[in-house]
Amino acid sequence: MRKLFIAAALTAACAMAAFGADAKAGKAPYDKACKSCHGADGAPNAGVAKMMKVEMKDLKSPEAQAASDADLKKIVTDGKGKMKPCPAVTGADVDNVVAFMRSLKK
């Protein structure tokens, strides 16, 4: 019975953490760390893409939105390809930025 209670409590805690992300709170760190390359609305900055010689995904696109939250968090914290990690986005802000990116979907 005790193991069942602990498992239920852990499941509830994980669910609360998953739903605790705040898109409105994610806008400020997104604006600070992401907007210069990914645009205010998730559309890639063509000048940055050309300079870095990369094809940047529109964050509103079905392809970008299909990525899991875990994958998006990993990209924010570890970078991907030529994109460097975002050291200015840490802790709860990572979840909030992912929630903000989700709010941009088409």
C-alpha positions in Angstrom: 0.0 0.0 0.0 2.8 2.4 0.9 4.5 1.7 -2.5 1.3 2.5 -4.3 0.9 5.7 -2.4 4.5 6.8 -3.2 4.0 5.9 -6.9 0.7 7.9 -7.0 2.4 10.9 -5.3 5.3 10.9 -7.7 2.9 10.6 -10.7 0.9 13.6 -9.4 4.1 15.6 -8.8 5.3 14.9 -12.3 1.9 15.9 -13.8 1.9 19.1 -11.8 5.4 20.0 -13.1 4.4 19.3 -16.6 1.3 21.6 -16.3 3.2 24.2 -14.3 4.8 25.8 -17.4 3.6 29.3 -18.1 3.6 30.6 -21.7 3.2 34.2 -20.5 6.2 33.9 -18.2 8.2 32.3 -21.1 7.8 35.4 -23.3 10.4 37.5 -21.5 13.2 34.9 -21.5 12.3 34.0 -25.1 12.5 37.7 -26.1 15.9 38.0 -24.4 17.5 34.8 -25.6 15.7 33.6 -28.7 13.9 36.4 -30.5 16.9 37.7 -32.3 17.3 34.5 -34.3 13.8 33.0 -34.1 11.7 36.2 -34.4 9.0 37.5 -32.1 6.4 35.2 -33.6 8.7 32.1 -34.2 9.5 33.0 -37.8 13.3 32.6 -38.4 15.4 35.7 -39.0 16.5 35.3 -42.6 19.6 37.4 -42.1 20.9 35.2 -39.3 20.0 32.0 -41.2 21.9 33.3 -44.3 24.9 34.4 -42.2 25.1 31.0 -40.4 24.3 29.1 -43.7 21.5 27.1 -42.1 17.9 26.5 -42.7 16.0 27.5 -39.5 12.6 26.0 -38.8 9.7 28.3 -38.2 8.7 27.5 -34.6 5.0 27.7 -35.6 5.4 25.0 -38.2 3.8 21.5 -37.6 7.3 20.0 -37.9 8.7 22.2 -35.0 5.6 21.8 -33.0 5.8 18.0 -33.4 9.0 17.9 -31.3 8.4 16.7 -27.7 8.8 19.1 -24.8 11.8 17.1 -23.7 13.4 17.5 -27.2 12.7 21.3 -27.2 14.1 21.6 -23.6 17.3 19.8 -24.8 17.7 22.1 -27.7 17.3 25.2 -25.5 19.8 23.9 -22.9 22.3 22.0 -25.1 21.9 23.6 -28.5 21.5 21.8 -31.8 23.7 22.0 -34.9 25.0 25.5 -35.2 22.6 26.8 -32.5 24.5 27.3 -29.3 23.0 26.5 -25.9 21.0 29.3 -24.2 22.7 29.8 -20.8 20.4 32.7 -20.1 17.4 30.3 -20.0 17.6 28.1 -16.9 15.4 26.4 -14.4 11.7 27.0 -14.7 12.3 29.4 -17.6 13.2 26.5 -19.8 9.7 25.0 -19.3 8.2 28.5 -19.7 10.0 29.1 -23.0 8.8 25.8 -24.3 5.3 26.7 -23.3 5.7 30.0 -25.1 6.9 28.2 -28.2 3.9 26.0 -28.0 1.6 29.0 -27.9 3.0 30.2 -31.3 1.7 27.2 -33.3 -0.2 27.8 -36.4 
